[in-house]
Amino acid sequence: MTLSVAQIDRETDQLVGEWLPLTEVGKRLGLSAGRAKQLLKDKKLIGVRRGGPEPEVPAVFLHRGDVVKGLPGTLTVLSDAGYDDVEALRWLFTSDESLPGAPIDAIVAGRHTEVKRRAQALAF
């Protein structure tokens, strides 16, 4: 299975803010480069091309040496709803008044179940 990484548009890039190259993600998680790539293949993380030599991942996806709890499940639900990686990033980082804040903020705050329910509703 080859790693297919989307090119990101400027608007989504700006929504995300801080990015980490995949090698830095591996370091922060204590993983080899191959294992870090596997996280992208397994849709546990999303990585996109931003013009550099390797995929980059939103920095907020990592917390205290691990992937933010609830993120992989939410990414799976978004993928199942037909969202590609860039659409999923846009959804995660776009403010939602009913949360309040962006879905990624709620996930980081530990409200991932609520966000996952909203993502599941997108499929209908």
Helices and strands as residue ranges (DSSP letters): E 6-7, H 10-16, E 19-21, H 22-29, H 33-41, E 48-49, E 56-58, G 59-61, E 62-63, E 66-67, H 71-80, H 85-93, H 103-108, H 112-122
